[in-house]
């Protein structure tokens, strides 16, 4: 399974993703689900992926090749981020159709994939889009400034309570990691290494990236601090009156 989250605040964007891929109880592997593309100083894209691994890898490979080899492709020419989201949806649908036709006799097989696209094109504000397996997409709003794909339910409460448009990038990053840790704690199909990327508004470069494995000092300190502070918060709740 997978958990990926993208957060949009006034200062920029935050992305976090796990790396566990589960093809059964005896086949657990790690694959990165965070992908970066772009042209320095002109446009930067971050794509988080969930779903069928063959589909997501094929989509990302096609996008990379086109960005590099075709100056007229939508990734190079799009004026707005929603145009890029439209195109990724089209590429994903086409890849799904290929695999579905090929493997139709395979009961239970699904080539479906979903993506979170974030980034910025020069002259426009940074933004996030969640692209569904059907190819359509949604974006964030002031009331819900984050998007999730995969095992979203375990990590959503902290985001609902804390994230606001005015949140700093650092606070949003800490919330993203707590959200990820809560998911890993409750669902063994989501696991490290965790990838974290912060994009500062209008920089048009992707430099603030960290990969945190199971033994990472900061990840373990954050996990311990969060657990201890939850215990303290429970202990300090108003007492019952009978």
C-alpha positions as CSV (number, residue, x, y, z in Angstrom):
1,X,0.0,0.0,0.0
2,X,1.0,3.7,0.0
3,X,0.6,6.9,1.8
4,X,1.4,10.3,0.2
5,X,0.5,13.8,1.2
6,X,0.9,17.2,-0.3
7,X,0.3,20.4,1.7
8,X,-0.2,23.9,0.2
9,X,0.5,26.9,2.4
10,X,1.2,30.6,1.6
11,X,4.9,30.0,1.9
12,X,5.0,27.1,-0.5
13,X,4.4,23.4,-0.7
14,X,5.3,20.3,1.3
15,X,5.4,16.7,0.1
16,X,5.8,13.5,1.9
17,X,5.7,9.9,0.8
18,X,6.5,6.4,2.0
19,X,8.4,3.8,0.0
20,X,6.8,0.5,0.8
21,X,5.3,-1.7,-1.9
22,X,3.4,-4.7,-0.8
23,X,2.7,-7.5,-3.3
24,X,1.8,-10.0,-0.6
25,X,2.8,-11.0,2.9
26,X,6.0,-12.5,1.6
27,X,7.0,-9.9,-0.9
28,X,7.6,-6.4,0.5
29,X,9.8,-4.1,-1.4
30,X,10.8,-0.4,-1.4
31,X,10.2,1.9,-4.3
32,X,10.3,5.7,-4.2
33,X,7.0,7.3,-4.8
34,X,8.2,10.9,-5.1
35,X,9.3,12.1,-8.5
36,X,10.8,15.5,-9.5
37,X,10.8,17.1,-12.9
38,X,11.2,20.5,-14.3
39,X,13.4,23.3,-15.8
40,X,15.4,25.3,-13.3
41,X,14.2,28.8,-13.0
42,X,11.2,28.2,-15.2
43,X,9.0,25.4,-13.9
44,X,9.2,22.7,-11.3
45,X,7.0,19.7,-10.8
46,X,6.8,17.2,-7.9
47,X,4.7,14.1,-8.5
48,X,3.6,11.6,-5.8
49,X,2.3,8.3,-7.0
50,X,0.0,5.5,-5.6
51,X,-1.5,2.4,-7.1
52,X,-0.3,0.0,-9.7
53,X,3.5,0.2,-9.8
54,X,3.9,-0.7,-13.5
55,X,1.4,2.1,-14.4
56,X,3.1,4.7,-12.2
57,X,6.6,3.9,-13.4
58,X,5.4,4.0,-17.1
59,X,3.7,7.3,-16.6
60,X,6.7,8.9,-14.9
61,X,9.1,7.5,-17.5
62,X,7.0,8.9,-20.4
63,X,6.9,12.3,-18.7
64,X,10.6,12.4,-18.1
65,X,11.4,11.5,-21.7
66,X,9.0,14.0,-23.2
67,X,10.2,16.8,-20.9
68,X,13.8,16.1,-22.1
69,X,13.2,15.3,-25.8
70,X,10.1,17.2,-26.9
71,X,10.2,21.0,-26.4
72,X,6.6,21.2,-27.5
73,X,5.2,18.7,-25.0
74,X,2.7,20.0,-22.4
75,X,5.2,19.8,-19.6
76,X,7.4,22.2,-21.5
77,X,4.7,24.4,-22.9
78,X,1.8,24.5,-20.4
79,X,1.0,27.9,-19.1
80,X,-0.9,26.7,-16.0
81,X,-0.6,23.8,-13.6
82,X,-4.1,22.5,-14.3
83,X,-3.0,21.9,-17.9
84,X,-0.2,19.7,-16.7
85,X,-2.6,17.9,-14.4
86,X,-4.9,17.3,-17.4
87,X,-2.1,15.9,-19.4
88,X,-0.8,13.5,-16.7
89,X,-4.4,12.3,-16.4
90,X,-4.5,11.5,-20.1
91,X,-1.1,9.7,-20.0
92,X,-2.3,7.7,-17.0
93,X,-5.5,6.7,-18.7
94,X,-3.7,5.6,-21.8
95,X,-1.3,3.4,-19.8
96,X,-4.1,1.9,-17.8
97,X,-6.0,1.0,-21.1
98,X,-2.9,-0.8,-22.4
99,X,-2.5,-2.9,-19.3
100,X,-6.2,-3.6,-18.8
101,X,-6.6,-4.8,-22.4
102,X,-3.5,-7.0,-22.1
103,X,-4.4,-8.5,-18.7
104,X,-8.2,-8.6,-18.9
105,X,-8.3,-12.4,-18.2
106,X,-6.4,-11.8,-14.9
107,X,-9.2,-11.7,-12.3
108,X,-8.5,-9.1,-9.6
109,X,-5.9,-7.2,-11.6
110,X,-6.2,-3.4,-11.6
111,X,-3.8,-1.0,-13.4
112,X,-5.3,2.0,-11.7
113,X,-3.0,4.7,-10.4
114,X,-3.5,8.1,-8.7
115,X,-1.1,11.0,-8.4
116,X,-0.5,14.2,-6.5
117,X,1.0,16.9,-8.7
118,X,2.5,20.0,-7.2
119,X,4.8,22.7,-8.2
120,X,5.0,26.1,-9.9
121,X,5.2,27.6,-13.3
122,X,6.9,31.0,-13.5
123,X,4.4,33.8,-13.3
124,X,1.8,31.6,-11.6
125,X,1.2,30.7,-7.9
126,X,2.4,27.3,-6.7
127,X,-0.5,24.7,-6.3
128,X,-1.4,21.1,-5.8
129,X,-3.7,18.8,-7.8
130,X,-4.8,15.2,-7.0
131,X,-5.3,13.2,-10.2
132,X,-7.7,10.3,-10.0
133,X,-7.4,7.0,-11.9
134,X,-10.1,8.2,-14.2
135,X,-7.9,11.1,-15.2
136,X,-9.9,14.0,-13.7
137,X,-8.4,16.0,-10.8
138,X,-9.1,18.4,-7.9
139,X,-7.1,21.0,-6.2
140,X,-6.8,22.4,-2.7
141,X,-8.9,25.1,-1.0
142,X,-8.5,27.4,1.9
143,X,-10.6,25.0,4.0
144,X,-8.6,22.0,3.0
145,X,-5.1,23.0,2.0
146,X,-3.8,19.4,1.7
147,X,-4.3,16.4,-0.5
148,X,-3.7,12.7,0.2
149,X,-3.5,9.5,-1.8
150,X,-3.3,5.9,-0.5
151,X,-3.9,5.1,3.1
152,X,-5.2,8.6,4.0
153,X,-7.4,8.0,7.0
154,X,-4.8,7.4,9.7
155,X,-2.8,10.6,9.0
156,X,-5.7,12.9,8.3
157,X,-6.7,14.1,11.8
158,X,-3.4,15.9,12.5
159,X,-3.7,17.7,9.2
160,X,-7.3,18.7,9.8
161,X,-6.5,20.2,13.2
162,X,-3.2,21.9,12.5
163,X,-2.7,22.9,8.8
164,X,-3.8,26.4,7.8
165,X,-2.9,28.6,4.9
166,X,-0.8,30.7,7.2
167,X,1.2,27.7,8.6
168,X,5.0,27.9,8.0
169,X,6.7,25.4,5.7
170,X,8.5,24.0,8.8
171,X,5.3,23.5,10.7
172,X,3.7,21.9,7.6
173,X,6.7,19.6,7.2
174,X,6.5,18.5,10.9
175,X,2.7,17.8,10.5
176,X,3.4,15.8,7.3
177,X,5.9,13.6,9.1
178,X,3.6,13.1,12.1
179,X,0.8,12.3,9.6
180,X,3.2,9.7,8.0
181,X,4.3,8.3,11.3
182,X,0.7,7.9,12.5
183,X,-0.1,6.0,9.3
184,X,3.0,3.7,9.6
185,X,2.1,3.0,13.2
186,X,-1.4,1.9,12.3
187,X,-0.8,0.2,8.9
188,X,2.1,-2.1,8.3
189,X,1.7,-1.8,4.5
190,X,3.0,1.8,4.8
191,X,6.7,2.1,5.7
192,X,10.0,3.8,5.4
193,X,12.1,5.2,4.0
194,X,10.1,8.4,4.1
195,X,10.8,11.1,1.5
196,X,10.2,14.7,2.4
197,X,10.5,17.7,0.1
198,X,9.8,21.4,0.9
199,X,9.3,23.9,-2.0
200,X,9.6,27.6,-1.1
201,X,7.3,29.8,-3.2
202,X,8.8,31.5,-6.2
203,X,12.2,29.9,-6.0
204,X,11.6,27.6,-8.9
205,X,14.2,25.1,-7.6
206,X,13.9,21.9,-5.6
207,X,16.7,21.8,-3.0
208,X,15.1,21.1,0.4
209,X,14.8,17.3,0.3
210,X,15.4,14.6,2.9
211,X,15.1,10.8,2.9
212,X,14.5,9.4,6.3
213,X,15.0,5.6,6.9
214,X,13.8,3.6,9.9
215,X,16.9,4.5,12.0
216,X,16.9,8.2,11.1
217,X,17.7,10.2,14.2
218,X,15.3,13.0,13.5
219,X,12.4,10.7,12.6
220,X,12.8,8.7,15.8
221,X,13.1,11.9,17.9
222,X,9.9,13.3,16.3
223,X,8.1,10.0,16.9
224,X,9.1,9.9,20.5
225,X,8.3,13.5,21.1
226,X,4.9,13.2,19.5
227,X,4.0,10.1,21.6
228,X,5.1,11.7,24.8
229,X,3.2,14.9,24.1
230,X,0.0,13.0,23.3
231,X,0.3,11.3,26.7
232,X,0.7,14.6,28.3
233,X,-2.2,16.1,26.5
234,X,-4.5,13.2,27.5
235,X,-3.3,13.6,31.1
236,X,-4.1,17.3,31.0
237,X,-7.6,17.0,29.6
238,X,-10.5,18.2,31.9
239,X,-11.4,15.4,34.4
240,X,-14.7,13.7,34.4
241,X,-17.4,14.7,36.9
242,X,-19.8,12.1,38.1
